[in-house]
Every structure is written in structure tokens, then in C-alpha cells.
Amino acid sequence: MDLEGEALANSSWTRPITATSFQIEFEFQVEGKGDGLYGDGFGVFLTKERAEMGPVFGNRDNFEGVGIFFDTYANSRQSHSFPYVMAMVGDGHTKYDGANDGLANNKGACEADFRDKSVPTKARITYDGASKYLNLKLQTKAWDQWDDCFTLSDVQLPPLPYLGFTSVTGEVHDNHDIISVTTNVIAKGDFPMPGKKNHTPPPQKKSGVMWYLKFLAACGVFVALVMAFKMSKGSNDMKRF
């Protein structure tokens, strides 16, 4: 997807995703000539519908699924700075709160300086259908430095969702490029679940008494083996005699 110009919209969609657990990684670039005013950003969608143009970063409103918005323009006064990355879980009936930059729909978000960067900017979406866990990480500061943006729980995607990238510009505009996209199936246990830590418990310390008892037991076994050897040797000597 490549969009440059004023008052334009564009989109790119994939075939349905058949896996229930997957990871999507994509490289993108947002840049422009404006230093103070620019916009509007782009959206990433995992939805039941596909390729229906509309007012939500170029996609239709009232969508069913998840929309992740890389927003570069503030439509109203907000307590956070822009660029801003936000997730919305659509039920097919709820409208996007565009006048307030999605404030009423915000399920998870982070401030992310992804515009006009010298380092390749990337995003990684991880979704597990069994636990309904969705996580977004961003690479915007340095190569292979992935920062958590948000984690959502209890997210039920539609069966066989479409992956879409959409963008729209207004009177102010940027260049929005999706450079590459990779999708991988995730096997169970390949990524950490929320609330669980992957660690090995430290070995328990053994008390001095336990160590002494084990030492005595080992000595007893050794003495028994020596006595058995002597008895066997004596029996053999008697037979030879």
C-alpha cells in the first residue's frame, strides 16, 4: 500500500487467515514534508469484512473485528501526544469516535514516535485464539528493539478474518507505505501468556542435617558392600581348601 497526496484513500487486503493463532509482522514508513501539521495515519484491520472504503482511516465504520490505528493527527484536544497507536474492538454495530480520536473505543494504546524515522519502523501483532490474547509490539527506536504497546485480553476475532491495511489523508497529508508483511502460524507455547512467567524455579537449599543423614546412609551402603565382598571371598577360600 502506497498513499501520497491530499484527500485520498487506499487499502490493501489479504485472503482469509485460516490459523487460529498467528503472528503478523510488517514494516511501514510514514513521512512527509510538514513539520507541524500532517496526517492522518493508517489502520490495520483483522475483520469479518474486507475492502469496504469508509471514514475509519479509509475503512468502513461499524466493522466487526479488531482495528489498530496508527494516528498522526489530533482531531481534538487530548491528554496524550501524537503519533498515537490505538486498538478498537468492533462488534459490527459500534461507530468509531472519530471526532475524539477514538476516545470512546480505546481498548489499548501507546504513544509512539514512528514518523520520519531513520530506523526501519515495524509492528508485530501476536494473537492466540485459545486464550483470546492479542499483543502489539513496535520497533521505532533501534533495530531489533521491540517495545510493548498494548496487550488485550478476551479478544474474539471473527472466524477466518481478513487482514487489511488502509489509509486516508485530508487537507494535510503524509506518505504512508507498507513495505513488507509476513504472517506465521504460532504453535501453543511459542509465546508467553498473560499473567504467566516463563522461569525455572531456583533449586531448594539442603539443610546440614539432611546432608549428614545422606552421608551416613552412603557410608552404610559402602560398609555393607565391603562385608558382602569379604564373605564372598571367605566362602571361595573354603571351597578351594
C-alpha positions as CSV (number, residue, x, y, z in Angstrom):
1,M,0.0,0.0,0.0
2,D,1.4,3.4,-1.0
3,L,-0.6,6.6,-0.4
4,E,0.7,10.1,-1.1
5,G,-1.4,13.2,-1.7
6,E,-4.3,15.3,-0.3
7,A,-7.8,13.9,0.4
8,L,-7.0,10.4,-0.8
9,A,-7.8,6.9,0.5
10,N,-6.2,3.5,-0.3
11,S,-6.3,-0.1,1.0
12,S,-4.7,-3.5,0.6
13,W,-6.3,-6.8,1.9
14,T,-5.2,-10.4,2.1
15,R,-7.0,-13.6,1.8
16,P,-8.7,-15.0,5.0
17,I,-6.4,-16.1,7.8
18,T,-7.2,-19.7,8.5
19,A,-4.9,-20.1,11.6
20,T,-6.4,-19.6,15.0
21,S,-3.1,-18.4,16.5
22,F,-0.7,-16.3,14.5
23,Q,1.9,-13.6,14.4
24,I,1.9,-10.7,11.8
25,E,5.0,-8.6,11.4
26,F,5.1,-5.7,9.0
27,E,7.5,-2.9,8.1
28,F,6.0,0.5,7.4
29,Q,7.1,4.1,6.7
30,V,5.2,7.3,7.4
31,E,7.0,10.5,6.3
32,G,6.2,13.9,4.9
33,K,7.2,17.5,4.4
34,G,5.1,19.0,7.1
35,D,6.8,19.7,10.4
36,G,3.8,20.9,12.3
37,L,0.7,19.7,10.5
38,Y,0.4,16.2,8.9
39,G,-1.9,13.3,8.8
40,D,-3.9,11.3,9.0
41,G,-2.3,7.9,9.6
42,F,-3.2,4.4,8.7
43,G,-5.2,1.5,10.0
44,V,-4.5,-2.3,10.4
45,F,-7.6,-4.4,10.5
46,L,-8.5,-8.1,11.3
47,T,-12.1,-8.1,10.4
48,K,-15.0,-10.1,9.1
49,E,-15.4,-7.7,6.2
50,R,-12.9,-6.6,3.6
51,A,-12.3,-3.9,1.0
52,E,-15.1,-1.6,2.0
53,M,-14.0,2.0,2.0
54,G,-15.2,4.3,4.7
55,P,-14.3,7.0,7.3
56,V,-12.2,4.9,9.7
57,F,-8.7,5.5,8.4
58,G,-10.1,4.6,4.9
59,N,-12.1,1.5,6.1
60,R,-15.8,1.1,6.7
61,D,-17.4,2.1,10.0
62,N,-19.3,-0.5,12.2
63,F,-16.7,-3.1,11.4
64,E,-16.6,-6.5,13.2
65,G,-13.1,-7.5,14.5
66,V,-10.1,-5.5,15.6
67,G,-8.8,-2.3,14.2
68,I,-5.3,-0.9,15.2
69,F,-4.9,2.8,14.3
70,F,-1.6,4.5,13.7
71,D,-2.9,8.0,14.2
72,T,-0.7,11.1,13.4
73,Y,-3.3,13.8,13.6
74,A,-5.3,15.1,16.6
75,N,-8.9,15.9,15.8
76,S,-9.5,17.2,19.3
77,R,-7.5,18.1,22.4
78,Q,-6.1,15.0,24.1
79,S,-4.0,14.3,27.2
80,H,-1.6,12.2,25.1
81,S,0.7,13.2,22.3
82,F,0.7,12.2,18.7
83,P,1.6,9.9,16.8
84,Y,-0.6,7.6,18.8
85,V,-1.3,3.9,18.3
86,M,-4.7,2.6,19.5
87,A,-6.8,-0.6,19.3
88,M,-10.6,-0.8,18.9
89,V,-12.6,-4.0,19.1
90,G,-15.6,-3.6,16.8
91,D,-18.9,-5.6,17.3
92,G,-20.4,-4.7,13.9
93,H,-22.6,-2.0,15.4
94,T,-20.4,0.5,17.3
95,K,-19.2,3.5,15.4
96,Y,-15.7,4.8,15.6
97,D,-15.5,8.0,17.7
98,G,-13.6,10.0,15.1
99,A,-14.3,13.4,16.5
100,N,-12.4,12.5,19.7
101,D,-9.7,10.4,18.1
102,G,-11.3,7.1,19.2
103,L,-11.5,8.0,22.8
104,A,-14.8,6.1,23.4
105,N,-13.4,3.0,21.6
106,N,-9.9,2.8,23.1
107,K,-9.1,-0.7,24.4
108,G,-5.3,-0.3,24.5
109,A,-2.9,2.3,23.2
110,C,0.6,3.9,23.4
111,E,2.4,7.0,22.3
112,A,4.8,6.0,19.5
113,D,7.1,8.3,17.6
114,F,7.1,6.4,14.3
115,R,7.0,9.3,11.8
116,D,10.1,10.3,9.8
117,K,12.4,7.8,11.4
118,S,15.9,6.7,10.2
119,V,15.5,3.3,11.7
120,P,13.1,0.8,9.9
121,T,9.8,1.1,11.7
122,K,8.0,-2.2,12.3
123,A,5.0,-3.7,14.2
124,R,4.4,-7.2,15.4
125,I,0.9,-8.4,16.2
126,T,0.6,-11.7,18.2
127,Y,-2.8,-13.4,18.6
128,D,-3.7,-16.6,20.4
129,G,-7.2,-17.8,19.6
130,A,-7.4,-20.2,22.6
131,S,-6.7,-17.6,25.3
132,K,-8.1,-14.7,23.2
133,Y,-4.9,-12.8,23.8
134,L,-3.6,-10.1,21.5
135,N,-0.3,-8.2,21.8
136,L,1.3,-5.4,19.8
137,K,5.0,-4.6,19.9
138,L,6.7,-1.8,18.0
139,Q,10.2,-1.2,16.6
140,T,10.6,2.5,16.3
141,K,13.8,3.4,18.3
142,A,16.5,1.0,17.3
143,W,17.0,-2.1,15.2
144,D,15.6,-5.2,16.9
145,Q,14.4,-3.2,19.9
146,W,10.8,-4.2,20.4
147,D,8.7,-2.2,22.9
148,D,5.3,-3.3,24.2
149,C,2.5,-1.0,23.0
150,F,-0.5,-2.9,24.5
151,T,-1.9,-6.3,25.4
152,L,-5.6,-7.1,25.1
153,S,-7.4,-10.0,26.7
154,D,-10.7,-11.6,25.9
155,V,-10.5,-10.7,22.2
156,Q,-12.6,-12.9,20.0
157,L,-11.7,-12.4,16.3
158,P,-14.3,-13.4,13.7
159,P,-13.7,-16.8,12.0
160,L,-11.3,-16.5,9.1
161,P,-10.6,-12.8,9.5
162,Y,-9.2,-10.7,6.7
163,L,-6.0,-8.7,7.2
164,G,-6.2,-5.2,5.8
165,F,-4.1,-2.1,5.7
166,T,-5.9,1.2,5.0
167,S,-5.0,4.8,4.9
168,V,-6.7,8.2,4.3
169,T,-5.4,11.8,4.0
170,G,-7.1,15.1,4.5
171,E,-6.0,18.6,3.8
172,V,-2.7,17.8,5.5
173,H,-1.1,14.6,4.4
174,D,1.9,12.3,4.7
175,N,3.3,9.4,2.6
176,H,2.1,6.1,4.0
177,D,3.9,3.0,2.9
178,I,3.5,-0.7,3.9
179,I,6.9,-2.1,2.8
180,S,6.6,-5.7,3.8
181,V,4.2,-8.1,5.6
182,T,4.9,-11.6,7.0
183,T,2.4,-13.9,8.7
184,N,3.4,-17.0,10.7
185,V,1.3,-19.7,12.5
186,I,2.0,-19.7,16.2
187,A,2.1,-23.1,18.0
188,K,0.8,-23.5,21.5
189,G,3.5,-22.4,24.0
190,D,5.5,-20.4,21.5
191,F,4.8,-17.1,23.2
192,P,4.2,-16.1,26.8
193,M,0.6,-16.0,28.1
194,P,-0.7,-13.0,30.1
195,G,-0.2,-13.4,33.8
196,K,2.3,-16.2,33.5
197,K,6.1,-16.0,33.7
198,N,8.4,-18.4,32.0
199,H,11.1,-19.2,34.6
200,T,12.8,-22.1,36.2
201,P,12.3,-22.3,40.0
202,P,15.5,-22.0,42.0
203,P,16.9,-25.2,43.5
204,Q,15.9,-25.7,47.1
205,K,18.6,-25.4,49.7
206,K,19.5,-28.6,51.6
207,S,19.9,-28.3,55.3
208,G,23.0,-29.5,57.1
209,V,21.0,-32.3,58.9
210,M,19.7,-33.7,55.6
211,W,23.2,-33.7,54.2
212,Y,24.6,-35.5,57.3
213,L,21.9,-38.2,57.1
214,K,22.5,-38.8,53.4
215,F,26.2,-39.1,54.2
216,L,25.6,-41.7,56.9
217,A,23.3,-43.6,54.5
218,A,26.0,-43.7,51.9
219,C,28.6,-44.9,54.4
220,G,26.2,-47.7,55.5
221,V,25.8,-48.8,51.9
222,F,29.6,-48.8,51.5
223,V,30.2,-50.9,54.6
224,A,27.5,-53.4,53.6
225,L,29.2,-53.8,50.2
226,V,32.6,-54.4,51.9
227,M,31.2,-57.0,54.2
228,A,29.5,-58.8,51.4
229,F,32.7,-58.9,49.4
230,K,34.6,-60.4,52.4
231,M,32.0,-63.1,53.0
232,S,32.1,-64.0,49.3
233,K,35.9,-64.1,49.3
234,G,35.9,-66.3,52.5
235,S,33.4,-68.7,51.0
236,N,35.6,-69.1,47.9
237,D,38.7,-69.8,50.0
238,M,37.0,-72.5,51.9
239,K,35.9,-74.2,48.7
240,R,39.5,-74.2,47.4
241,F,40.7,-75.6,50.7
